[in-house]
Amino acid sequence: MIKEILRKIQAGKTLAEISEEMSMEYSALLALLEHLVKIGYLETRERVDDEVEACKTCPLFKVCSKKGPRVYYLTKKGKKAAK
């Protein structure tokens, strides 16, 4: 199951798509993803709107509440596990 979820993330599926395809509650998927972050299979980043160039150079960027949703990325360990 974890391998399948990692593959779906790697393929660019949304969390809503993954939860539906895996027949999982969205909240259960989020909990699992946070666990995968803690054990080193995933990392997260805040997505910033690429069109807002000012955000990227703002000194308050790290504490700003205007950031987009979290995006999950596979780490090297996650990519290896997804094979």
mmCIF file of the N, C-alpha and C atoms, coordinates in Angstrom:
data_MODEL
# 
_entry.id   MODEL 
# 
loop_
_atom_site.group_PDB 
_atom_site.id 
_atom_site.type_symbol 
_atom_site.label_atom_id 
_atom_site.label_alt_id 
_atom_site.label_comp_id 
_atom_site.label_asym_id 
_atom_site.label_entity_id 
_atom_site.label_seq_id 
_atom_site.pdbx_PDB_ins_code 
_atom_site.Cartn_x 
_atom_site.Cartn_y 
_atom_site.Cartn_z 
_atom_site.occupancy 
_atom_site.B_iso_or_equiv 
_atom_site.pdbx_formal_charge 
_atom_site.auth_seq_id 
_atom_site.auth_comp_id 
_atom_site.auth_asym_id 
_atom_site.auth_atom_id 
_atom_site.pdbx_PDB_model_num 
ATOM 1   N N  . MET A 1 1  ? 0.824   -1.193 0.000   1.00 0.00 ? 1  MET A N  1 
ATOM 2   C CA . MET A 1 1  ? 0.000   0.000  0.000   1.00 0.00 ? 1  MET A CA 1 
ATOM 3   C C  . MET A 1 1  ? 0.867   1.256  0.000   1.00 0.00 ? 1  MET A C  1 
ATOM 4   N N  . ILE A 1 2  ? 1.917   1.285  0.810   1.00 0.00 ? 2  ILE A N  1 
ATOM 5   C CA . ILE A 1 2  ? 2.787   2.459  0.867   1.00 0.00 ? 2  ILE A CA 1 
ATOM 6   C C  . ILE A 1 2  ? 3.476   2.663  -0.478  1.00 0.00 ? 2  ILE A C  1 
ATOM 7   N N  . LYS A 1 3  ? 3.944   1.567  -1.069  1.00 0.00 ? 3  LYS A N  1 
ATOM 8   C CA . LYS A 1 3  ? 4.600   1.660  -2.371  1.00 0.00 ? 3  LYS A CA 1 
ATOM 9   C C  . LYS A 1 3  ? 3.650   2.255  -3.405  1.00 0.00 ? 3  LYS A C  1 
ATOM 10  N N  . GLU A 1 4  ? 2.398   1.837  -3.379  1.00 0.00 ? 4  GLU A N  1 
ATOM 11  C CA . GLU A 1 4  ? 1.409   2.343  -4.331  1.00 0.00 ? 4  GLU A CA 1 
ATOM 12  C C  . GLU A 1 4  ? 1.146   3.833  -4.118  1.00 0.00 ? 4  GLU A C  1 
ATOM 13  N N  . ILE A 1 5  ? 1.061   4.254  -2.874  1.00 0.00 ? 5  ILE A N  1 
ATOM 14  C CA . ILE A 1 5  ? 0.851   5.675  -2.565  1.00 0.00 ? 5  ILE A CA 1 
ATOM 15  C C  . ILE A 1 5  ? 2.051   6.498  -3.024  1.00 0.00 ? 5  ILE A C  1 
ATOM 16  N N  . LEU A 1 6  ? 3.251   6.012  -2.768  1.00 0.00 ? 6  LEU A N  1 
ATOM 17  C CA . LEU A 1 6  ? 4.455   6.711  -3.208  1.00 0.00 ? 6  LEU A CA 1 
ATOM 18  C C  . LEU A 1 6  ? 4.469   6.847  -4.732  1.00 0.00 ? 6  LEU A C  1 
ATOM 19  N N  . ARG A 1 7  ? 4.088   5.801  -5.426  1.00 0.00 ? 7  ARG A N  1 
ATOM 20  C CA . ARG A 1 7  ? 4.050   5.856  -6.890  1.00 0.00 ? 7  ARG A CA 1 
ATOM 21  C C  . ARG A 1 7  ? 3.030   6.878  -7.387  1.00 0.00 ? 7  ARG A C  1 
ATOM 22  N N  . LYS A 1 8  ? 1.902   6.952  -6.713  1.00 0.00 ? 8  LYS A N  1 
ATOM 23  C CA . LYS A 1 8  ? 0.866   7.905  -7.115  1.00 0.00 ? 8  LYS A CA 1 
ATOM 24  C C  . LYS A 1 8  ? 1.326   9.347  -6.882  1.00 0.00 ? 8  LYS A C  1 
ATOM 25  N N  . ILE A 1 9  ? 2.020   9.580  -5.787  1.00 0.00 ? 9  ILE A N  1 
ATOM 26  C CA . ILE A 1 9  ? 2.565   10.918 -5.522  1.00 0.00 ? 9  ILE A CA 1 
ATOM 27  C C  . ILE A 1 9  ? 3.602   11.261 -6.581  1.00 0.00 ? 9  ILE A C  1 
ATOM 28  N N  . GLN A 1 10 ? 4.452   10.305 -6.888  1.00 0.00 ? 10 GLN A N  1 
ATOM 29  C CA . GLN A 1 10 ? 5.487   10.510 -7.890  1.00 0.00 ? 10 GLN A CA 1 
ATOM 30  C C  . GLN A 1 10 ? 4.875   10.802 -9.258  1.00 0.00 ? 10 GLN A C  1 
ATOM 31  N N  . ALA A 1 11 ? 3.724   10.210 -9.541  1.00 0.00 ? 11 ALA A N  1 
ATOM 32  C CA . ALA A 1 11 ? 3.040   10.430 -10.818 1.00 0.00 ? 11 ALA A CA 1 
ATOM 33  C C  . ALA A 1 11 ? 2.281   11.749 -10.863 1.00 0.00 ? 11 ALA A C  1 
ATOM 34  N N  . GLY A 1 12 ? 2.243   12.475 -9.736  1.00 0.00 ? 12 GLY A N  1 
ATOM 35  C CA . GLY A 1 12 ? 1.599   13.781 -9.724  1.00 0.00 ? 12 GLY A CA 1 
ATOM 36  C C  . GLY A 1 12 ? 0.120   13.765 -9.388  1.00 0.00 ? 12 GLY A C  1 
ATOM 37  N N  . LYS A 1 13 ? -0.366  12.661 -8.831  1.00 0.00 ? 13 LYS A N  1 
ATOM 38  C CA . LYS A 1 13 ? -1.779  12.583 -8.435  1.00 0.00 ? 13 LYS A CA 1 
ATOM 39  C C  . LYS A 1 13 ? -2.034  13.531 -7.264  1.00 0.00 ? 13 LYS A C  1 
ATOM 40  N N  . THR A 1 14 ? -3.244  14.062 -7.206  1.00 0.00 ? 14 THR A N  1 
ATOM 41  C CA . THR A 1 14 ? -3.617  14.902 -6.067  1.00 0.00 ? 14 THR A CA 1 
ATOM 42  C C  . THR A 1 14 ? -3.958  13.998 -4.886  1.00 0.00 ? 14 THR A C  1 
ATOM 43  N N  . LEU A 1 15 ? -3.972  14.578 -3.697  1.00 0.00 ? 15 LEU A N  1 
ATOM 44  C CA . LEU A 1 15 ? -4.328  13.794 -2.516  1.00 0.00 ? 15 LEU A CA 1 
ATOM 45  C C  . LEU A 1 15 ? -5.767  13.300 -2.591  1.00 0.00 ? 15 LEU A C  1 
ATOM 46  N N  . ALA A 1 16 ? -6.645  14.117 -3.156  1.00 0.00 ? 16 ALA A N  1 
ATOM 47  C CA . ALA A 1 16 ? -8.039  13.702 -3.316  1.00 0.00 ? 16 ALA A CA 1 
ATOM 48  C C  . ALA A 1 16 ? -8.127  12.493 -4.246  1.00 0.00 ? 16 ALA A C  1 
ATOM 49  N N  . GLU A 1 17 ? -7.368  12.521 -5.328  1.00 0.00 ? 17 GLU A N  1 
ATOM 50  C CA . GLU A 1 17 ? -7.360  11.386 -6.251  1.00 0.00 ? 17 GLU A CA 1 
ATOM 51  C C  . GLU A 1 17 ? -6.816  10.132 -5.581  1.00 0.00 ? 17 GLU A C  1 
ATOM 52  N N  . ILE A 1 18 ? -5.738  10.298 -4.829  1.00 0.00 ? 18 ILE A N  1 
ATOM 53  C CA . ILE A 1 18 ? -5.135  9.141  -4.158  1.00 0.00 ? 18 ILE A CA 1 
ATOM 54  C C  . ILE A 1 18 ? -6.094  8.546  -3.138  1.00 0.00 ? 18 ILE A C  1 
ATOM 55  N N  . SER A 1 19 ? -6.711  9.395  -2.332  1.00 0.00 ? 19 SER A N  1 
ATOM 56  C CA . SER A 1 19 ? -7.631  8.870  -1.312  1.00 0.00 ? 19 SER A CA 1 
ATOM 57  C C  . SER A 1 19 ? -8.801  8.140  -1.958  1.00 0.00 ? 19 SER A C  1 
ATOM 58  N N  . GLU A 1 20 ? -9.300  8.659  -3.069  1.00 0.00 ? 20 GLU A N  1 
ATOM 59  C CA . GLU A 1 20 ? -10.410 8.003  -3.759  1.00 0.00 ? 20 GLU A CA 1 
ATOM 60  C C  . GLU A 1 20 ? -9.962  6.680  -4.382  1.00 0.00 ? 20 GLU A C  1 
ATOM 61  N N  . GLU A 1 21 ? -8.828  6.706  -5.077  1.00 0.00 ? 21 GLU A N  1 
ATOM 62  C CA . GLU A 1 21 ? -8.333  5.499  -5.735  1.00 0.00 ? 21 GLU A CA 1 
ATOM 63  C C  . GLU A 1 21 ? -7.952  4.400  -4.747  1.00 0.00 ? 21 GLU A C  1 
ATOM 64  N N  . MET A 1 22 ? -7.497  4.816  -3.567  1.00 0.00 ? 22 MET A N  1 
ATOM 65  C CA . MET A 1 22 ? -7.082  3.851  -2.549  1.00 0.00 ? 22 MET A CA 1 
ATOM 66  C C  . MET A 1 22 ? -8.227  3.503  -1.593  1.00 0.00 ? 22 MET A C  1 
ATOM 67  N N  . SER A 1 23 ? -9.380  4.108  -1.799  1.00 0.00 ? 23 SER A N  1 
ATOM 68  C CA . SER A 1 23 ? -10.541 3.922  -0.908  1.00 0.00 ? 23 SER A CA 1 
ATOM 69  C C  . SER A 1 23 ? -10.174 4.205  0.545   1.00 0.00 ? 23 SER A C  1 
ATOM 70  N N  . MET A 1 24 ? -9.499  5.340  0.736   1.00 0.00 ? 24 MET A N  1 
ATOM 71  C CA . MET A 1 24 ? -9.070  5.781  2.068   1.00 0.00 ? 24 MET A CA 1 
ATOM 72  C C  . MET A 1 24 ? -9.759  7.086  2.425   1.00 0.00 ? 24 MET A C  1 
ATOM 73  N N  . GLU A 1 25 ? -10.026 7.256  3.684   1.00 0.00 ? 25 GLU A N  1 
ATOM 74  C CA . GLU A 1 25 ? -10.487 8.563  4.154   1.00 0.00 ? 25 GLU A CA 1 
ATOM 75  C C  . GLU A 1 25 ? -9.346  9.560  3.938   1.00 0.00 ? 25 GLU A C  1 
ATOM 76  N N  . TYR A 1 26 ? -9.704  10.763 3.542   1.00 0.00 ? 26 TYR A N  1 
ATOM 77  C CA . TYR A 1 26 ? -8.706  11.807 3.292   1.00 0.00 ? 26 TYR A CA 1 
ATOM 78  C C  . TYR A 1 26 ? -7.849  12.054 4.536   1.00 0.00 ? 26 TYR A C  1 
ATOM 79  N N  . SER A 1 27 ? -8.473  12.091 5.691   1.00 0.00 ? 27 SER A N  1 
ATOM 80  C CA . SER A 1 27 ? -7.737  12.348 6.932   1.00 0.00 ? 27 SER A CA 1 
ATOM 81  C C  . SER A 1 27 ? -6.763  11.212 7.253   1.00 0.00 ? 27 SER A C  1 
ATOM 82  N N  . ALA A 1 28 ? -7.144  9.976  6.925   1.00 0.00 ? 28 ALA A N  1 
ATOM 83  C CA . ALA A 1 28 ? -6.241  8.839  7.142   1.00 0.00 ? 28 ALA A CA 1 
ATOM 84  C C  . ALA A 1 28 ? -5.039  8.928  6.207   1.00 0.00 ? 28 ALA A C  1 
ATOM 85  N N  . LEU A 1 29 ? -5.277  9.366  4.958   1.00 0.00 ? 29 LEU A N  1 
ATOM 86  C CA . LEU A 1 29 ? -4.180  9.549  4.013   1.00 0.00 ? 29 LEU A CA 1 
ATOM 87  C C  . LEU A 1 29 ? -3.224  10.625 4.510   1.00 0.00 ? 29 LEU A C  1 
ATOM 88  N N  . LEU A 1 30 ? -3.756  11.737 5.002   1.00 0.00 ? 30 LEU A N  1 
ATOM 89  C CA . LEU A 1 30 ? -2.895  12.809 5.523   1.00 0.00 ? 30 LEU A CA 1 
ATOM 90  C C  . LEU A 1 30 ? -2.048  12.316 6.690   1.00 0.00 ? 30 LEU A C  1 
ATOM 91  N N  . ALA A 1 31 ? -2.639  11.535 7.576   1.00 0.00 ? 31 ALA A N  1 
ATOM 92  C CA . ALA A 1 31 ? -1.893  10.989 8.715   1.00 0.00 ? 31 ALA A CA 1 
ATOM 93  C C  . ALA A 1 31 ? -0.773  10.075 8.233   1.00 0.00 ? 31 ALA A C  1 
ATOM 94  N N  . LEU A 1 32 ? -1.065  9.250  7.248   1.00 0.00 ? 32 LEU A N  1 
ATOM 95  C CA . LEU A 1 32 ? -0.048  8.352  6.697   1.00 0.00 ? 32 LEU A CA 1 
ATOM 96  C C  . LEU A 1 32 ? 1.070   9.144  6.029   1.00 0.00 ? 32 LEU A C  1 
ATOM 97  N N  . LEU A 1 33 ? 0.708   10.181 5.284   1.00 0.00 ? 33 LEU A N  1 
ATOM 98  C CA . LEU A 1 33 ? 1.717   11.004 4.618   1.00 0.00 ? 33 LEU A CA 1 
ATOM 99  C C  . LEU A 1 33 ? 2.623   11.699 5.633   1.00 0.00 ? 33 LEU A C  1 
ATOM 100 N N  . GLU A 1 34 ? 2.051   12.182 6.715   1.00 0.00 ? 34 GLU A N  1 
ATOM 101 C CA . GLU A 1 34 ? 2.872   12.813 7.756   1.00 0.00 ? 34 GLU A CA 1 
ATOM 102 C C  . GLU A 1 34 ? 3.826   11.802 8.387   1.00 0.00 ? 34 GLU A C  1 
ATOM 103 N N  . HIS A 1 35 ? 3.366   10.565 8.541   1.00 0.00 ? 35 HIS A N  1 
ATOM 104 C CA . HIS A 1 35 ? 4.246   9.503  9.054   1.00 0.00 ? 35 HIS A CA 1 
ATOM 105 C C  . HIS A 1 35 ? 5.383   9.241  8.057   1.00 0.00 ? 35 HIS A C  1 
ATOM 106 N N  . LEU A 1 36 ? 5.061   9.219  6.758   1.00 0.00 ? 36 LEU A N  1 
ATOM 107 C CA . LEU A 1 36 ? 6.081   8.993  5.736   1.00 0.00 ? 36 LEU A CA 1 
ATOM 108 C C  . LEU A 1 36 ? 7.087   10.140 5.696   1.00 0.00 ? 36 LEU A C  1 
ATOM 109 N N  . VAL A 1 37 ? 6.646   11.340 6.030   1.00 0.00 ? 37 VAL A N  1 
ATOM 110 C CA . VAL A 1 37 ? 7.578   12.474 6.149   1.00 0.00 ? 37 VAL A CA 1 
ATOM 111 C C  . VAL A 1 37 ? 8.527   12.218 7.317   1.00 0.00 ? 37 VAL A C  1 
ATOM 112 N N  . LYS A 1 38 ? 7.977   11.814 8.456   1.00 0.00 ? 38 LYS A N  1 
ATOM 113 C CA . LYS A 1 38 ? 8.795   11.588 9.659   1.00 0.00 ? 38 LYS A CA 1 
ATOM 114 C C  . LYS A 1 38 ? 9.838   10.496 9.475   1.00 0.00 ? 38 LYS A C  1 
ATOM 115 N N  . ILE A 1 39 ? 9.510   9.474  8.684   1.00 0.00 ? 39 ILE A N  1 
ATOM 116 C CA . ILE A 1 39 ? 10.464  8.376  8.506   1.00 0.00 ? 39 ILE A CA 1 
ATOM 117 C C  . ILE A 1 39 ? 11.319  8.533  7.245   1.00 0.00 ? 39 ILE A C  1 
ATOM 118 N N  . GLY A 1 40 ? 11.187  9.681  6.572   1.00 0.00 ? 40 GLY A N  1 
ATOM 119 C CA . GLY A 1 40 ? 12.115  10.031 5.517   1.00 0.00 ? 40 GLY A CA 1 
ATOM 120 C C  . GLY A 1 40 ? 11.762  9.626  4.097   1.00 0.00 ? 40 GLY A C  1 
ATOM 121 N N  . TYR A 1 41 ? 10.540  9.187  3.847   1.00 0.00 ? 41 TYR A N  1 
ATOM 122 C CA . TYR A 1 41 ? 10.145  8.824  2.485   1.00 0.00 ? 41 TYR A CA 1 
ATOM 123 C C  . TYR A 1 41 ? 9.626   10.020 1.695   1.00 0.00 ? 41 TYR A C  1 
ATOM 124 N N  . LEU A 1 42 ? 9.102   11.002 2.390   1.00 0.00 ? 42 LEU A N  1 
ATOM 125 C CA . LEU A 1 42 ? 8.552   12.193 1.747   1.00 0.00 ? 42 LEU A CA 1 
ATOM 126 C C  . LEU A 1 42 ? 9.107   13.439 2.404   1.00 0.00 ? 42 LEU A C  1 
ATOM 127 N N  . GLU A 1 43 ? 9.054   14.531 1.665   1.00 0.00 ? 43 GLU A N  1 
ATOM 128 C CA . GLU A 1 43 ? 9.305   15.854 2.241   1.00 0.00 ? 43 GLU A CA 1 
ATOM 129 C C  . GLU A 1 43 ? 8.190   16.758 1.743   1.00 0.00 ? 43 GLU A C  1 
ATOM 130 N N  . THR A 1 44 ? 7.970   17.838 2.461   1.00 0.00 ? 44 THR A N  1 
ATOM 131 C CA . THR A 1 44 ? 6.917   18.768 2.058   1.00 0.00 ? 44 THR A CA 1 
ATOM 132 C C  . THR A 1 44 ? 7.503   20.148 1.824   1.00 0.00 ? 44 THR A C  1 
ATOM 133 N N  . ARG A 1 45 ? 6.816   20.858 0.983   1.00 0.00 ? 45 ARG A N  1 
ATOM 134 C CA . ARG A 1 45 ? 7.142   22.262 0.738   1.00 0.00 ? 45 ARG A CA 1 
ATOM 135 C C  . ARG A 1 45 ? 5.838   23.007 0.593   1.00 0.00 ? 45 ARG A C  1 
ATOM 136 N N  . GLU A 1 46 ? 5.868   24.264 0.919   1.00 0.00 ? 46 GLU A N  1 
ATOM 137 C CA . GLU A 1 46 ? 4.711   25.120 0.681   1.00 0.00 ? 46 GLU A CA 1 
ATOM 138 C C  . GLU A 1 46 ? 4.768   25.546 -0.772  1.00 0.00 ? 46 GLU A C  1 
ATOM 139 N N  . ARG A 1 47 ? 3.655   25.393 -1.451  1.00 0.00 ? 47 ARG A N  1 
ATOM 140 C CA . ARG A 1 47 ? 3.615   25.824 -2.846  1.00 0.00 ? 47 ARG A CA 1 
ATOM 141 C C  . ARG A 1 47 ? 3.326   27.315 -2.883  1.00 0.00 ? 47 ARG A C  1 
ATOM 142 N N  . VAL A 1 48 ? 4.121   28.013 -3.656  1.00 0.00 ? 48 VAL A N  1 
ATOM 143 C CA . VAL A 1 48 ? 3.947   29.457 -3.824  1.00 0.00 ? 48 VAL A CA 1 
ATOM 144 C C  . VAL A 1 48 ? 3.490   29.686 -5.258  1.00 0.00 ? 48 VAL A C  1 
ATOM 145 N N  . ASP A 1 49 ? 2.584   30.592 -5.422  1.00 0.00 ? 49 ASP A N  1 
ATOM 146 C CA . ASP A 1 49 ? 2.108   30.922 -6.757  1.00 0.00 ? 49 ASP A CA 1 
ATOM 147 C C  . ASP A 1 49 ? 3.274   31.481 -7.566  1.00 0.00 ? 49 ASP A C  1 
ATOM 148 N N  . ASP A 1 50 ? 3.622   30.795 -8.640  1.00 0.00 ? 50 ASP A N  1 
ATOM 149 C CA . ASP A 1 50 ? 4.760   31.207 -9.460  1.00 0.00 ? 50 ASP A CA 1 
ATOM 150 C C  . ASP A 1 50 ? 4.582   32.589 -10.061 1.00 0.00 ? 50 ASP A C  1 
ATOM 151 N N  . GLU A 1 51 ? 3.348   33.037 -10.174 1.00 0.00 ? 51 GLU A N  1 
ATOM 152 C CA . GLU A 1 51 ? 3.114   34.347 -10.777 1.00 0.00 ? 51 GLU A CA 1 
ATOM 153 C C  . GLU A 1 51 ? 3.359   35.490 -9.798  1.00 0.00 ? 51 GLU A C  1 
ATOM 154 N N  . VAL A 1 52 ? 3.470   35.178 -8.529  1.00 0.00 ? 52 VAL A N  1 
ATOM 155 C CA . VAL A 1 52 ? 3.692   36.225 -7.525  1.00 0.00 ? 52 VAL A CA 1 
ATOM 156 C C  . VAL A 1 52 ? 5.189   36.293 -7.228  1.00 0.00 ? 52 VAL A C  1 
ATOM 157 N N  . GLU A 1 53 ? 5.891   36.983 -8.078  1.00 0.00 ? 53 GLU A N  1 
ATOM 158 C CA . GLU A 1 53 ? 7.343   37.092 -7.961  1.00 0.00 ? 53 GLU A CA 1 
ATOM 159 C C  . GLU A 1 53 ? 7.753   37.777 -6.663  1.00 0.00 ? 53 GLU A C  1 
ATOM 160 N N  . ALA A 1 54 ? 6.959   38.722 -6.187  1.00 0.00 ? 54 ALA A N  1 
ATOM 161 C CA . ALA A 1 54 ? 7.296   39.457 -4.970  1.00 0.00 ? 54 ALA A CA 1 
ATOM 162 C C  . ALA A 1 54 ? 7.370   38.537 -3.753  1.00 0.00 ? 54 ALA A C  1 
ATOM 163 N N  . CYS A 1 55 ? 6.551   37.475 -3.739  1.00 0.00 ? 55 CYS A N  1 
ATOM 164 C CA . CYS A 1 55 ? 6.567   36.549 -2.606  1.00 0.00 ? 55 CYS A CA 1 
ATOM 165 C C  . CYS A 1 55 ? 7.927   35.882 -2.452  1.00 0.00 ? 55 CYS A C  1 
ATOM 166 N N  . LYS A 1 56 ? 8.529   35.542 -3.555  1.00 0.00 ? 56 LYS A N  1 
ATOM 167 C CA . LYS A 1 56 ? 9.791   34.807 -3.520  1.00 0.00 ? 56 LYS A CA 1 
ATOM 168 C C  . LYS A 1 56 ? 10.928  35.613 -2.905  1.00 0.00 ? 56 LYS A C  1 
ATOM 169 N N  . THR A 1 57 ? 10.856  36.939 -2.992  1.00 0.00 ? 57 THR A N  1 
ATOM 170 C CA . THR A 1 57 ? 11.946  37.776 -2.490  1.00 0.00 ? 57 THR A CA 1 
ATOM 171 C C  . THR A 1 57 ? 11.597  38.510 -1.201  1.00 0.00 ? 57 THR A C  1 
ATOM 172 N N  . CYS A 1 58 ? 10.393  38.309 -0.712  1.00 0.00 ? 58 CYS A N  1 
ATOM 173 C CA . CYS A 1 58 ? 9.954   39.004 0.496   1.00 0.00 ? 58 CYS A CA 1 
ATOM 174 C C  . CYS A 1 58 ? 10.683  38.475 1.726   1.00 0.00 ? 58 CYS A C  1 
ATOM 175 N N  . PRO A 1 59 ? 11.176  39.352 2.600   1.00 0.00 ? 59 PRO A N  1 
ATOM 176 C CA . PRO A 1 59 ? 11.871  38.896 3.809   1.00 0.00 ? 59 PRO A CA 1 
ATOM 177 C C  . PRO A 1 59 ? 10.943  38.191 4.803   1.00 0.00 ? 59 PRO A C  1 
ATOM 178 N N  . LEU A 1 60 ? 9.651   38.374 4.667   1.00 0.00 ? 60 LEU A N  1 
ATOM 179 C CA . LEU A 1 60 ? 8.696   37.728 5.568   1.00 0.00 ? 60 LEU A CA 1 
ATOM 180 C C  . LEU A 1 60 ? 8.140   36.426 4.992   1.00 0.00 ? 60 LEU A C  1 
ATOM 181 N N  . PHE A 1 61 ? 8.710   35.965 3.899   1.00 0.00 ? 61 PHE A N  1 
ATOM 182 C CA . PHE A 1 61 ? 8.203   34.797 3.190   1.00 0.00 ? 61 PHE A CA 1 
ATOM 183 C C  . PHE A 1 61 ? 8.000   33.584 4.109   1.00 0.00 ? 61 PHE A C  1 
ATOM 184 N N  . LYS A 1 62 ? 8.957   33.308 4.962   1.00 0.00 ? 62 LYS A N  1 
ATOM 185 C CA . LYS A 1 62 ? 8.879   32.107 5.808   1.00 0.00 ? 62 LYS A CA 1 
ATOM 186 C C  . LYS A 1 62 ? 7.773   32.170 6.856   1.00 0.00 ? 62 LYS A C  1 
ATOM 187 N N  . VAL A 1 63 ? 7.306   33.330 7.199   1.00 0.00 ? 63 VAL A N  1 
ATOM 188 C CA . VAL A 1 63 ? 6.259   33.446 8.215   1.00 0.00 ? 63 VAL A CA 1 
ATOM 189 C C  . VAL A 1 63 ? 4.938   33.953 7.651   1.00 0.00 ? 63 VAL A C  1 
ATOM 190 N N  . CYS A 1 64 ? 4.874   34.107 6.359   1.00 0.00 ? 64 CYS A N  1 
ATOM 191 C CA . CYS A 1 64 ? 3.682   34.645 5.709   1.00 0.00 ? 64 CYS A CA 1 
ATOM 192 C C  . CYS A 1 64 ? 2.538   33.640 5.723   1.00 0.00 ? 64 CYS A C  1 
ATOM 193 N N  . SER A 1 65 ? 1.329   34.148 5.922   1.00 0.00 ? 65 SER A N  1 
ATOM 194 C CA . SER A 1 65 ? 0.150   33.283 5.914   1.00 0.00 ? 65 SER A CA 1 
ATOM 195 C C  . SER A 1 65 ? -0.470  33.174 4.526   1.00 0.00 ? 65 SER A C  1 
ATOM 196 N N  . LYS A 1 66 ? 0.133   33.774 3.536   1.00 0.00 ? 66 LYS A N  1 
ATOM 197 C CA . LYS A 1 66 ? -0.420  33.770 2.178   1.00 0.00 ? 66 LYS A CA 1 
ATOM 198 C C  . LYS A 1 66 ? 0.109   32.622 1.323   1.00 0.00 ? 66 LYS A C  1 
ATOM 199 N N  . LYS A 1 67 ? 0.793   31.674 1.937   1.00 0.00 ? 67 LYS A N  1 
ATOM 200 C CA . LYS A 1 67 ? 1.350   30.559 1.186   1.00 0.00 ? 67 LYS A CA 1 
ATOM 201 C C  . LYS A 1 67 ? 0.260   29.617 0.717   1.00 0.00 ? 67 LYS A C  1 
ATOM 202 N N  . GLY A 1 68 ? 0.592   28.860 -0.290  1.00 0.00 ? 68 GLY A N  1 
ATOM 203 C CA . GLY A 1 68 ? -0.344  27.887 -0.844  1.00 0.00 ? 68 GLY A CA 1 
ATOM 204 C C  . GLY A 1 68 ? -0.331  26.590 -0.060  1.00 0.00 ? 68 GLY A C  1 
ATOM 205 N N  . PRO A 1 69 ? -0.943  25.572 -0.617  1.00 0.00 ? 69 PRO A N  1 
ATOM 206 C CA . PRO A 1 69 ? -1.031  24.277 0.060   1.00 0.00 ? 69 PRO A CA 1 
ATOM 207 C C  . PRO A 1 69 ? 0.320   23.573 0.138   1.00 0.00 ? 69 PRO A C  1 
ATOM 208 N N  . ARG A 1 70 ? 0.410   22.615 1.040   1.00 0.00 ? 70 ARG A N  1 
ATOM 209 C CA . ARG A 1 70 ? 1.625   21.805 1.144   1.00 0.00 ? 70 ARG A CA 1 
ATOM 210 C C  . ARG A 1 70 ? 1.672   20.840 -0.029  1.00 0.00 ? 70 ARG A C  1 
ATOM 211 N N  . VAL A 1 71 ? 2.856   20.636 -0.540  1.00 0.00 ? 71 VAL A N  1 
ATOM 212 C CA . VAL A 1 71 ? 3.063   19.701 -1.636  1.00 0.00 ? 71 VAL A CA 1 
ATOM 213 C C  . VAL A 1 71 ? 4.035   18.638 -1.149  1.00 0.00 ? 71 VAL A C  1 
ATOM 214 N N  . TYR A 1 72 ? 3.728   17.378 -1.429  1.00 0.00 ? 72 TYR A N  1 
ATOM 215 C CA . TYR A 1 72 ? 4.572   16.267 -1.007  1.00 0.00 ? 72 TYR A CA 1 
ATOM 216 C C  . TYR A 1 72 ? 5.474   15.835 -2.154  1.00 0.00 ? 72 TYR A C  1 
ATOM 217 N N  . TYR A 1 73 ? 6.749   15.599 -1.825  1.00 0.00 ? 73 TYR A N  1 
ATOM 218 C CA . TYR A 1 73 ? 7.742   15.144 -2.780  1.00 0.00 ? 73 TYR A CA 1 
ATOM 219 C C  . TYR A 1 73 ? 8.439   13.915 -2.225  1.00 0.00 ? 73 TYR A C  1 
ATOM 220 N N  . LEU A 1 74 ? 8.793   12.980 -3.099  1.00 0.00 ? 74 LEU A N  1 
ATOM 221 C CA . LEU A 1 74 ? 9.541   11.805 -2.668  1.00 0.00 ? 74 LEU A CA 1 
ATOM 222 C C  . LEU A 1 74 ? 11.001  12.177 -2.434  1.00 0.00 ? 74 LEU A C  1 
ATOM 223 N N  . THR A 1 75 ? 11.555  11.670 -1.366  1.00 0.00 ? 75 THR A N  1 
ATOM 224 C CA . THR A 1 75 ? 12.983  11.807 -1.103  1.00 0.00 ? 75 THR A CA 1 
ATOM 225 C C  . THR A 1 75 ? 13.700  10.692 -1.873  1.00 0.00 ? 75 THR A C  1 
ATOM 226 N N  . LYS A 1 76 ? 15.012  10.636 -1.787  1.00 0.00 ? 76 LYS A N  1 
ATOM 227 C CA . LYS A 1 76 ? 15.755  9.532  -2.404  1.00 0.00 ? 76 LYS A CA 1 
ATOM 228 C C  . LYS A 1 76 ? 15.262  8.198  -1.854  1.00 0.00 ? 76 LYS A C  1 
ATOM 229 N N  . LYS A 1 77 ? 15.077  8.162  -0.552  1.00 0.00 ? 77 LYS A N  1 
ATOM 230 C CA . LYS A 1 77 ? 14.580  6.952  0.103   1.00 0.00 ? 77 LYS A CA 1 
ATOM 231 C C  . LYS A 1 77 ? 13.191  6.584  -0.420  1.00 0.00 ? 77 LYS A C  1 
ATOM 232 N N  . GLY A 1 78 ? 12.341  7.581  -0.606  1.00 0.00 ? 78 GLY A N  1 
ATOM 233 C CA . GLY A 1 78 ? 10.997  7.350  -1.126  1.00 0.00 ? 78 GLY A CA 1 
ATOM 234 C C  . GLY A 1 78 ? 11.012  6.866  -2.563  1.00 0.00 ? 78 GLY A C  1 
ATOM 235 N N  . LYS A 1 79 ? 11.898  7.436  -3.383  1.00 0.00 ? 79 LYS A N  1 
ATOM 236 C CA . LYS A 1 79 ? 12.007  7.009  -4.775  1.00 0.00 ? 79 LYS A CA 1 
ATOM 237 C C  . LYS A 1 79 ? 12.475  5.560  -4.860  1.00 0.00 ? 79 LYS A C  1 
ATOM 238 N N  . LYS A 1 80 ? 13.405  5.215  -3.999  1.00 0.00 ? 80 LYS A N  1 
ATOM 239 C CA . LYS A 1 80 ? 13.894  3.831  -3.971  1.00 0.00 ? 80 LYS A CA 1 
ATOM 240 C C  . LYS A 1 80 ? 12.772  2.873  -3.567  1.00 0.00 ? 80 LYS A C  1 
ATOM 241 N N  . ALA A 1 81 ? 11.978  3.260  -2.585  1.00 0.00 ? 81 ALA A N  1 
ATOM 242 C CA . ALA A 1 81 ? 10.877  2.416  -2.105  1.00 0.00 ? 81 ALA A CA 1 
ATOM 243 C C  . ALA A 1 81 ? 9.761   2.290  -3.132  1.00 0.00 ? 81 ALA A C  1 
ATOM 244 N N  . ALA A 1 82 ? 9.617   3.291  -3.998  1.00 0.00 ? 82 ALA A N  1 
ATOM 245 C CA . ALA A 1 82 ? 8.542   3.284  -4.993  1.00 0.00 ? 82 ALA A CA 1 
ATOM 246 C C  . ALA A 1 82 ? 8.838   2.374  -6.184  1.00 0.00 ? 82 ALA A C  1 
ATOM 247 N N  . LYS A 1 83 ? 10.071  1.951  -6.315  1.00 0.00 ? 83 LYS A N  1 
ATOM 248 C CA . LYS A 1 83 ? 10.453  1.100  -7.462  1.00 0.00 ? 83 LYS A CA 1 
ATOM 249 C C  . LYS A 1 83 ? 9.788   -0.254 -7.403  1.00 0.00 ? 83 LYS A C  1 
# 
